Each structure stands twice: as C-alpha cells, then as structure tokens.
C-alpha cells in the first residue's frame, strides 16, 4: 500500500514540477495545411527549417513529363515562406544526380551548417549546401550499418555518426568523415530498435535511444584513439523517437510517447541535464490525445529560443512551433560564496522593468563548483504564477535578470528564488 502511495505521490510531483514550462506552443507551423507526416527536421545557421517525410507524398515531374513520387525536402524561411530552392526533389553532386525517391530517415546539420539528409530504400546519405540547396556529396550506405539508418548526428570535428534502426547482432553505429568516407564502427550490436542518436560536441559520448527498450544507453570513450564502451543508461521508462541538442543551454532534448512506462506525458519533449541526469524543462504537442501519433522530429533555432517539433501522423500538421519565453540571465560574478542571497529588486517601485540579483553558493566543502537546479519565479499577490525568469542548472556565482512587467497592471508582486532546500521571496511594486 505504501509503495503504491509513494508511486502516486511521485507522479503527482512530476506533473507539478513540469506544469510551468518556459515554452509557448504557437501551433501549426507554417500553417495547418502543411500536413503529411514528419521524419526529420533541422535548422541551418540562417534559421531556415529543413524537413522531410518518410512518405512519398511529393510528385516530381521530370523533363520527360514522367511523374516520380518523392520524399522531397522542404526548406522554410523563419517567417514560414519557402526558400528560393525549395522544395528539393533531386540532389546533384560530382558522383551523380539522385531523385529523392527513398524514405527520409532524418536530417541534421554538420560542423559547417550544411545539411545531412539520410534515407532508406535505398540507404543513402546526402550533404547539401545550406545556402544554395545544391548537393555537395553523396554516399550509398552499404552493409556497414546492418539495417536501415537512423537520423545522423555530428561532432564538432565533423565526424558523422549513423546508427542502425534495428540493433543487435553485427549491426553497428558507424562513423564517417565529413566527406562521407567510412572511419569505422563505433559500437557493434547496440540493443533494441531506434530512430535517433546523439553525440556530444567532443565526439566522445554517444546517446543511443531504443524506443522499445525505453531507456537511453550511454557509450563513452576517452579519446578518438580509444573504443566506445557502455557506461550508463538513463531515463528508464521513456519511449524516445526524436532528439536534439539545444544550442543555447547545451541540454539534450528527447521526446516521449504513450508507450513509455514512466508516466511522462504523451507527445512531450523533455530537456535532460546530462551532467545532473535530471529533467529540467519540457513542452507538449497540442492536442496530444491520439496515442497512435508518434514524435519523429525536433530542431532548435540557432539561438535556442525556438523549437520545431514534428510527428509521424499524416493527417495532422507536420510541425508545431514552440517559443521560449524565459528571460536572459547574466552571470556577473564567478567568486564563490558560502550562502544564498536574493537581493531586493532595483529600482523599486519600478515601471516597467527592474533588475533582480541573486547569488548561488558553493554547497560543498571544496573549491570545486557544482551546479544545481535554480528557479526564479514571479507571482501576483494572490499567489498566481506570472512568469518564470529562471529554470535551469547554474554554477555558483552571482547573477542578474531583468524582469519586464510592461504587460502587467500596477500592484504588488512577489519573486521567489528556489534552489535545493533554499527558498526566499521578496516583494516588488509596479507603478504605472
């Protein structure tokens, strides 16, 4: 009985903890009519959104008036209009001209911002110039994977990692050079069935995410000269089919669907602080009542403040857009303190902006600084939450954040700092 009660309390705590996400769902993007299912999204350095589908919905008419069904790549400007070279039906490189008549398996950007497009039926990978839409290189993926390919992922040195959808046996997560030449096998026989994989910037940690086994397997190596070994598993109970790094926070974002056993919300993407192994943020697809609808794409704008998410369902809009409403936080002092401090906002009274300063101490008795989860929220006098200013892991030091109350009415507001077991509130007065 007590164990069951504990589980209920844990679930309720999780729901409360993530009911105040910093993201606003702006709905279907670029419009409700852009339907057909997603199986890959990426964003280039100019903020253009590249997306494609597993399904061959798009007809390309050849110069000989022959109709070929393709999984075309749509390239959308940040305002939702199509780029001049969109859609892309075929890719021409020095090797050949290929019609995109396979099934898209995923997209990402390389170390220079150029786009990698991976397909099955047959298995191929293309590198495309993000500025022009023209092909740079192409590789026919042989039997090195042992299966259809997942979404690719790229380290900062340009090394490309592609995994097999179906793991086990002799299948392998395979490494390629930036020129799409095989470097070797990173991991042989990764377990389960997966759609996505991610690598850290240094190329030494892989996150393999089999949705059927409902966990993330972590493979690490000491350097590019050593082998990857399985070191850990994370987020047990999550059914993950899409993932991406947020360039602003460095957090790994992953999706969850109704097949997961850990009581996380269906069609919700969660941010993982991989150092603390904790969920720290989230946003949810709307509506999320169709348990057959599955996540198949995620990408962030270059500044990390916009997320584009997609699902596999063909009858709903391909993409929804999420905007981060959190306030930029500036670290003003890295000197270590022994105690928390929440200062009085200045100016106070204020109209319409004011600055809040606070200090996070070093909480252990060494000179090493350890980060911890910090929340700074604003409430009205009745206790209703008005804004989340901070919701992230922060290292010891002093910070300041500017609160903009231009959309609020005059009155008394309360701001509360929470970190670990520490909590403190101060009052501030808005006078218009």
C-alpha positions as CSV (number, residue, x, y, z in Angstrom):
1,X,0.0,0.0,0.0
2,X,2.7,2.4,1.0
3,X,4.7,1.6,-2.1
4,X,1.6,2.4,-4.3
5,X,1.0,5.6,-2.5
6,X,4.6,6.6,-3.0
7,X,4.3,6.0,-6.7
8,X,1.2,8.2,-6.9
9,X,2.9,11.0,-5.0
10,X,5.9,10.7,-7.3
11,X,3.8,11.0,-10.4
12,X,1.9,14.0,-8.9
13,X,5.2,15.6,-8.0
14,X,6.5,15.2,-11.6
15,X,3.3,16.7,-13.0
16,X,3.6,19.7,-10.7
17,X,7.3,20.1,-11.4
18,X,6.7,20.4,-15.2
19,X,3.4,22.3,-15.3
20,X,5.3,25.7,-15.6
21,X,7.3,25.1,-18.8
22,X,9.0,28.2,-20.2
23,X,7.7,27.4,-23.7
24,X,4.7,28.7,-25.6
25,X,3.1,26.5,-28.2
26,X,2.3,28.7,-31.2
27,X,0.5,25.9,-33.0
28,X,0.9,24.5,-36.5
29,X,3.8,25.9,-38.5
30,X,4.0,27.3,-41.1
31,X,0.2,26.6,-41.4
32,X,-2.5,24.0,-40.8
33,X,-2.3,22.9,-44.4
34,X,1.3,21.7,-44.2
35,X,0.5,18.1,-43.5
36,X,1.9,14.7,-44.4
37,X,4.0,13.4,-41.5
38,X,7.5,14.3,-40.4
39,X,10.5,12.1,-40.3
40,X,13.2,14.7,-39.8
41,X,13.7,18.4,-39.0
42,X,16.9,20.5,-38.8
43,X,17.6,24.2,-38.7
44,X,20.6,25.8,-40.6
45,X,22.7,28.7,-39.4
46,X,20.4,31.2,-41.2
47,X,17.4,29.9,-39.3
48,X,15.9,28.1,-42.2
49,X,13.9,25.0,-41.3
50,X,14.6,21.8,-43.4
51,X,12.1,19.0,-43.1
52,X,11.0,15.9,-45.0
53,X,8.7,12.9,-44.5
54,X,9.1,9.1,-44.6
55,X,6.1,9.0,-47.0
56,X,6.5,9.7,-50.8
57,X,3.8,12.4,-51.0
58,X,5.5,14.8,-53.4
59,X,5.3,14.4,-57.1
60,X,8.2,15.5,-59.2
61,X,7.6,15.9,-62.9
62,X,10.7,15.1,-65.0
63,X,11.7,16.9,-68.1
64,X,10.2,14.0,-70.0
65,X,6.9,14.5,-68.2
66,X,7.3,11.4,-66.1
67,X,5.8,11.7,-62.6
68,X,8.0,10.3,-59.8
69,X,6.9,10.1,-56.2
70,X,9.5,11.6,-53.8
71,X,10.1,12.4,-50.2
72,X,11.1,16.0,-51.0
73,X,12.9,18.3,-48.7
74,X,11.0,21.5,-47.8
75,X,13.2,24.4,-46.8
76,X,11.3,27.2,-45.0
77,X,12.5,30.6,-44.0
78,X,11.9,31.7,-40.4
79,X,8.8,33.6,-41.5
80,X,7.3,30.4,-42.9
81,X,7.8,31.2,-46.6
82,X,9.7,28.7,-48.8
83,X,13.3,29.3,-49.7
84,X,14.0,30.0,-53.4
85,X,15.3,26.5,-53.9
86,X,12.5,24.7,-52.1
87,X,11.2,22.0,-52.4
88,X,14.2,19.8,-53.3
89,X,13.3,16.8,-55.4
90,X,16.7,15.7,-56.6
91,X,20.3,16.3,-55.5
92,X,23.2,16.6,-57.9
93,X,26.7,16.0,-56.8
94,X,30.0,15.1,-58.5
95,X,29.0,11.5,-58.2
96,X,25.5,11.6,-59.7
97,X,22.1,13.1,-59.8
98,X,19.7,11.4,-57.4
99,X,16.0,11.7,-57.1
100,X,14.8,11.7,-53.5
101,X,12.5,8.8,-54.1
102,X,13.5,6.9,-50.9
103,X,12.1,7.3,-47.4
104,X,13.5,10.1,-45.3
105,X,15.1,8.8,-42.0
106,X,16.4,12.0,-40.6
107,X,18.2,15.3,-41.1
108,X,20.8,17.3,-39.2
109,X,23.5,19.9,-39.8
110,X,27.2,19.3,-40.0
111,X,30.0,21.3,-38.4
112,X,29.7,24.0,-41.1
113,X,25.9,24.2,-41.0
114,X,25.4,22.2,-44.2
115,X,22.5,19.7,-44.2
116,X,22.8,16.0,-44.0
117,X,19.8,14.0,-45.3
118,X,19.6,10.3,-44.7
119,X,17.1,8.0,-46.5
120,X,16.3,4.3,-46.7
121,X,15.0,2.4,-49.8
122,X,17.9,2.5,-50.8
123,X,20.1,3.6,-48.0
124,X,21.9,6.9,-48.8
125,X,23.3,10.0,-47.2
126,X,23.5,13.4,-48.9
127,X,25.3,16.5,-47.9
128,X,23.6,19.7,-49.2
129,X,24.8,23.3,-49.1
130,X,22.5,25.1,-46.8
131,X,22.9,28.4,-48.6
132,X,22.1,27.2,-52.1
133,X,20.3,23.9,-51.8
134,X,22.9,22.3,-54.1
135,X,24.5,18.9,-53.5
136,X,28.0,18.7,-52.0
137,X,28.5,14.9,-51.7
138,X,26.6,11.7,-51.6
139,X,27.3,8.2,-50.3
140,X,25.4,4.9,-50.9
141,X,25.3,3.3,-47.4
142,X,26.4,-0.3,-47.8
143,X,26.1,-3.1,-45.3
144,X,28.2,-1.3,-42.6
145,X,25.0,-0.4,-40.6
146,X,23.3,-3.8,-41.0
147,X,19.9,-2.1,-41.1
148,X,18.1,1.0,-42.3
149,X,19.7,4.2,-41.0
150,X,18.6,6.4,-38.1
151,X,18.9,10.2,-38.0
152,X,22.6,11.2,-38.3
153,X,24.5,13.2,-35.6
154,X,27.7,15.1,-35.9
155,X,30.6,16.0,-33.6
156,X,32.4,19.4,-33.8
157,X,35.3,17.9,-35.6
158,X,33.0,16.8,-38.5
159,X,32.7,13.1,-37.6
160,X,29.3,11.8,-38.6
161,X,27.6,9.0,-36.7
162,X,24.8,7.0,-38.2
163,X,23.1,4.1,-36.3
164,X,21.0,1.1,-37.4
165,X,17.3,1.3,-36.8
166,X,17.4,-2.4,-35.8
167,X,20.3,-3.1,-33.4
168,X,21.8,-6.3,-32.1
169,X,23.9,-8.9,-33.9
170,X,26.5,-7.4,-36.2
171,X,24.7,-4.2,-36.8
172,X,26.8,-1.1,-35.9
173,X,26.8,2.5,-35.1
174,X,29.1,3.7,-37.8
175,X,31.4,6.7,-38.1
176,X,32.1,8.7,-41.3
177,X,34.3,11.6,-42.2
178,X,32.9,14.9,-43.2
179,X,33.5,13.8,-46.8
180,X,31.2,10.7,-46.1
181,X,34.0,8.2,-46.1
182,X,33.8,5.3,-43.6
183,X,36.0,5.8,-40.5
184,X,35.0,2.6,-38.7
185,X,32.4,1.1,-36.3
186,X,31.8,3.0,-33.0
187,X,29.5,0.4,-31.4
188,X,28.7,-3.1,-32.6
189,X,25.3,-4.6,-31.8
190,X,23.6,-1.8,-29.9
191,X,20.4,-3.2,-28.4
192,X,16.9,-2.5,-29.4
193,X,15.2,-0.5,-32.1
194,X,15.8,3.2,-32.5
195,X,15.1,6.2,-34.7
196,X,17.6,8.7,-33.3
197,X,21.1,9.0,-31.8
198,X,23.1,12.0,-30.5
199,X,26.8,12.7,-29.9
200,X,28.4,15.3,-27.7
201,X,30.5,18.1,-29.3
202,X,33.8,16.4,-28.5
203,X,32.6,13.2,-30.2
204,X,33.4,11.0,-27.1
205,X,29.9,10.3,-25.8
206,X,27.0,8.7,-27.7
207,X,23.4,8.6,-26.6
208,X,21.6,5.6,-28.2
209,X,17.8,5.7,-27.7
210,X,16.0,2.5,-28.5
211,X,12.3,3.2,-28.0
212,X,11.3,-0.4,-27.5
213,X,13.7,-0.7,-24.5
214,X,12.6,2.6,-23.1
215,X,15.9,4.0,-22.0
216,X,19.0,5.8,-23.2
217,X,22.2,3.9,-23.5
218,X,25.4,5.9,-22.9
219,X,28.6,4.9,-24.7
220,X,31.8,6.7,-23.9
221,X,35.4,6.7,-25.0
222,X,38.4,8.6,-23.6
223,X,39.6,10.0,-26.9
224,X,39.2,9.4,-30.7
225,X,42.0,6.8,-30.3
226,X,40.1,4.7,-27.9
227,X,37.0,2.5,-28.2
228,X,33.5,3.2,-27.1
229,X,32.2,1.3,-24.1
230,X,28.7,1.2,-22.5
231,X,28.9,3.2,-19.2
232,X,25.4,4.0,-18.2
233,X,21.7,4.0,-19.0
234,X,19.3,7.0,-18.4
235,X,15.6,7.9,-18.4
236,X,14.2,4.4,-18.0
237,X,10.6,4.2,-19.0
238,X,10.7,6.8,-21.8
239,X,9.7,5.9,-25.3
240,X,12.0,8.2,-27.4
241,X,11.8,8.6,-31.2
242,X,13.2,12.1,-31.7
243,X,16.0,14.2,-30.1
244,X,18.2,17.3,-30.5
245,X,20.7,19.4,-28.6
246,X,19.6,22.9,-27.6
247,X,22.5,25.2,-28.7
248,X,21.6,27.8,-26.0
249,X,21.5,25.6,-23.0
250,X,23.5,22.6,-24.1
251,X,20.7,20.3,-22.9
252,X,19.7,17.1,-24.6
253,X,16.0,17.2,-25.6
254,X,14.1,13.9,-26.2
255,X,10.5,13.0,-27.0
256,X,8.2,10.7,-25.1
257,X,5.0,9.0,-26.3
258,X,2.3,6.9,-24.7
259,X,4.2,3.6,-25.0
260,X,6.6,4.8,-22.2
261,X,6.0,3.3,-18.8
262,X,7.4,6.1,-16.6
263,X,4.1,8.2,-16.6
264,X,5.6,11.0,-18.6
265,X,3.2,13.0,-20.8
266,X,2.4,11.7,-24.3
267,X,3.9,13.7,-27.2
268,X,6.0,15.8,-24.8
269,X,9.7,16.7,-25.4
270,X,11.9,16.9,-22.3
271,X,15.2,18.6,-21.6
272,X,17.8,16.5,-19.9
273,X,20.6,18.0,-17.9
274,X,23.1,15.2,-18.8
275,X,25.5,16.1,-16.0
276,X,22.9,16.1,-13.3
277,X,20.8,13.3,-15.0
278,X,17.7,15.3,-14.4
279,X,14.7,16.5,-16.4
280,X,14.7,20.3,-16.3
281,X,12.2,21.6,-18.9
282,X,9.5,20.5,-21.3
283,X,6.9,21.3,-23.9
284,X,3.9,19.4,-25.3
285,X,2.3,18.9,-28.7
286,X,-1.4,20.0,-28.8
287,X,-3.6,18.1,-28.9
288,X,-1.9,15.0,-27.5
289,X,-4.9,12.7,-27.1
290,X,-4.1,10.5,-30.1
291,X,-1.8,7.8,-28.6
292,X,-1.1,6.5,-32.1
293,X,0.6,9.8,-33.0
294,X,4.4,9.5,-32.6
295,X,7.2,12.1,-32.4
296,X,9.6,12.0,-35.3
297,X,11.4,15.3,-35.5
298,X,12.9,18.1,-33.4
299,X,15.2,21.0,-34.0
300,X,16.1,24.3,-32.5
301,X,16.8,27.8,-34.0
302,X,20.4,28.9,-33.8
303,X,19.8,31.0,-30.6
304,X,17.9,28.1,-29.0
305,X,14.8,30.1,-28.3
306,X,12.5,28.4,-30.9
307,X,11.8,24.7,-31.2
308,X,10.3,23.0,-34.2
309,X,8.7,19.6,-33.4
310,X,7.1,17.1,-35.8
311,X,5.1,13.8,-35.7
312,X,4.7,10.8,-37.9
313,X,0.9,11.2,-38.3
314,X,0.0,12.1,-41.9
315,X,-3.4,13.7,-41.2
316,X,-2.2,16.4,-38.8
317,X,0.2,19.4,-39.4
318,X,3.8,18.3,-39.8
319,X,5.3,20.8,-37.5
320,X,4.4,22.8,-34.4
321,X,6.4,25.8,-33.3
322,X,7.4,26.4,-29.6
323,X,8.9,29.7,-28.4
324,X,10.9,30.1,-25.2
325,X,9.6,33.0,-23.1
326,X,12.3,32.8,-20.4
327,X,14.4,35.9,-19.7
328,X,18.1,36.0,-20.4
329,X,20.2,35.6,-17.3
330,X,23.6,37.3,-17.0
331,X,26.3,35.9,-14.7
332,X,28.1,38.9,-13.2
333,X,30.5,37.3,-10.7
334,X,32.1,33.9,-10.5
335,X,33.5,34.3,-7.0
336,X,32.3,31.5,-4.7
337,X,30.0,32.4,-1.8
338,X,29.1,30.3,1.3
339,X,25.4,31.3,1.4
340,X,22.4,32.1,-0.9
341,X,21.4,35.7,-1.4
342,X,18.3,37.2,-3.0
343,X,18.6,40.9,-3.3
344,X,15.9,43.5,-3.4
345,X,15.0,44.4,-6.9
346,X,16.2,47.7,-8.3
347,X,14.6,50.1,-9.0
348,X,11.6,49.5,-6.6
349,X,8.9,50.8,-7.2
350,X,9.5,50.3,-11.0
351,X,7.9,50.9,-14.4
352,X,8.1,48.7,-16.4
353,X,11.4,46.9,-15.9
354,X,13.5,46.1,-12.9
355,X,16.7,44.1,-12.2
356,X,16.8,41.1,-9.7
357,X,20.2,40.0,-8.4
358,X,20.9,36.7,-6.6
359,X,23.8,34.5,-5.6
360,X,24.2,30.8,-5.7
361,X,26.8,29.5,-3.2
362,X,29.2,26.6,-3.4
363,X,27.3,24.0,-1.5
364,X,30.2,21.5,-0.9
365,X,33.3,22.0,1.2
366,X,35.9,22.0,-1.6
367,X,37.0,24.5,-4.2
368,X,35.1,22.7,-6.9
369,X,32.0,24.4,-8.1
370,X,28.9,22.2,-8.6
371,X,25.8,23.4,-10.5
372,X,22.3,22.9,-9.1
373,X,18.8,23.5,-10.3
374,X,17.6,27.1,-9.8
375,X,14.2,28.6,-10.2
376,X,13.2,32.3,-10.1
377,X,9.5,32.9,-10.5
378,X,7.2,35.9,-10.1
379,X,3.7,35.7,-8.5
380,X,0.9,38.1,-8.0
381,X,-0.3,39.0,-4.5
382,X,-2.8,36.1,-4.6
383,X,-0.1,33.5,-5.4
384,X,-0.8,33.0,-9.1
385,X,2.3,32.4,-11.1
386,X,3.0,35.3,-13.5
387,X,6.4,34.5,-15.0
388,X,9.3,32.0,-14.9
389,X,12.5,34.0,-15.1
390,X,15.0,31.2,-14.5
391,X,14.6,27.4,-14.6
392,X,18.0,25.8,-15.2
393,X,21.1,24.4,-13.7
394,X,23.5,27.1,-12.6
395,X,27.0,27.1,-11.2
396,X,28.0,29.0,-8.1
397,X,28.2,32.7,-8.6
398,X,26.2,35.9,-8.8
399,X,23.6,36.6,-11.4
400,X,21.2,39.3,-12.6
401,X,18.0,39.1,-14.6
402,X,15.8,41.9,-15.9
403,X,12.0,41.5,-15.3
404,X,9.7,43.2,-17.9
405,X,6.3,43.9,-16.5
406,X,5.1,46.0,-19.4
407,X,2.0,43.8,-19.9
408,X,1.0,43.7,-16.2
409,X,-1.1,46.1,-14.2
410,X,0.1,48.2,-11.3
411,X,0.3,46.4,-8.0
412,X,2.5,44.3,-5.6
413,X,4.2,41.2,-7.0
414,X,6.4,38.6,-5.3
415,X,9.5,37.0,-6.7
416,X,10.8,33.7,-5.3
417,X,14.2,32.0,-5.6
418,X,14.3,28.2,-5.1
419,X,17.5,26.1,-5.2
420,X,17.8,22.8,-3.4
421,X,16.4,23.3,0.1
422,X,16.7,27.1,-0.1
423,X,13.7,29.3,-0.8
424,X,13.3,33.0,-0.3
425,X,10.8,35.6,-1.5
426,X,10.8,39.4,-1.8
427,X,8.1,41.9,-2.7
428,X,8.3,44.4,-5.5
429,X,5.9,47.2,-6.6
430,X,4.9,48.0,-10.1
431,X,3.7,51.6,-10.5
432,X,2.3,52.8,-13.8
